[in-house]
Amino acid sequence: MEFGWWDNDPETGKHQVCVRIHGGNATWTRKQGHHTSWGPLAPLTTEHWDRLIAEAERRVPRRLISPKQFEAIRQLREQAR
């Protein structure tokens, strides 16, 4: 599964966030600018996890992800705490 959104940080500016979930692992990357490459997103905050949960929550009613996959994302968040 892949989730993505734009984020605006006062220090670093606007950047794109991409989260890939595969095999029970979440890979967080960010990209700033058109001609830059993807790099790791660090440090992760609770706002990042809240946004991921909100994005996943929107996909469940449309059946883009299953409730079982949504619960797996919630468990990843609990493990990260």
C-alpha positions as CSV (number, residue, x, y, z in Angstrom):
1,M,0.0,0.0,0.0
2,E,1.2,3.5,-0.7
3,F,0.0,6.8,0.9
4,G,1.1,10.2,0.0
5,W,0.4,13.9,0.8
6,W,2.0,17.3,0.8
7,D,3.2,18.7,4.1
8,N,4.4,22.3,5.0
9,D,7.1,22.7,7.6
10,P,8.1,26.3,8.6
11,E,11.8,25.3,8.8
12,T,12.2,23.3,5.6
13,G,9.3,24.4,3.5
14,K,6.8,22.4,1.5
15,H,7.6,18.8,0.8
16,Q,5.9,15.6,-0.4
17,V,5.5,12.7,2.0
18,C,5.2,9.1,0.8
19,V,4.5,6.1,3.1
20,R,4.9,2.6,1.7
21,I,3.5,-0.3,3.8
22,H,4.7,-3.8,2.8
23,G,5.3,-6.9,4.9
24,G,4.4,-5.3,8.2
25,N,6.9,-2.4,7.7
26,A,6.3,1.2,7.0
27,T,8.8,3.1,5.0
28,W,8.6,6.9,5.3
29,T,10.2,9.1,2.6
30,R,10.1,12.7,1.6
31,K,10.8,14.8,-1.5
32,Q,11.3,18.5,-1.7
33,G,11.3,20.0,-5.2
34,H,10.8,18.7,-8.6
35,H,14.4,17.7,-9.4
36,T,15.3,16.1,-6.0
37,S,15.3,12.5,-5.1
38,W,13.4,10.7,-2.4
39,G,15.0,10.6,1.0
40,P,14.1,9.2,4.5
41,L,11.7,11.3,6.6
42,A,13.0,11.9,10.1
43,P,12.0,12.5,12.8
44,L,8.5,11.1,12.7
45,T,6.0,12.9,14.8
46,T,2.5,12.0,16.0
47,E,1.1,14.4,13.4
48,H,2.6,12.2,10.7
49,W,1.0,9.1,12.2
50,D,-2.3,10.9,12.6
51,R,-2.3,11.9,9.0
52,L,-1.5,8.4,7.8
53,I,-4.4,7.0,9.9
54,A,-6.7,9.6,8.5
55,E,-5.7,8.8,4.9
56,A,-6.2,5.1,5.5
57,E,-9.5,5.7,7.2
58,R,-10.8,7.5,4.1
59,R,-10.0,4.5,1.9
60,V,-11.8,1.9,4.0
61,P,-15.4,2.9,3.1
62,R,-14.5,3.1,-0.6
63,R,-13.0,-0.4,-0.3
64,L,-9.5,0.7,-1.5
65,I,-8.1,-1.1,1.6
66,S,-9.7,-3.7,3.7
67,P,-10.5,-3.3,7.4
68,K,-7.8,-5.9,8.1
69,Q,-5.2,-3.7,6.4
70,F,-6.4,-0.7,8.3
71,E,-5.9,-2.6,11.6
72,A,-2.4,-3.5,10.5
73,I,-1.6,0.2,10.0
74,R,-3.0,0.9,13.5
75,Q,-0.8,-1.8,14.9
76,L,2.2,-0.3,13.2
77,R,1.5,3.0,15.0
78,E,1.2,1.3,18.3
79,Q,4.6,-0.5,17.8
80,A,6.2,2.8,16.9
81,R,5.2,4.4,20.2
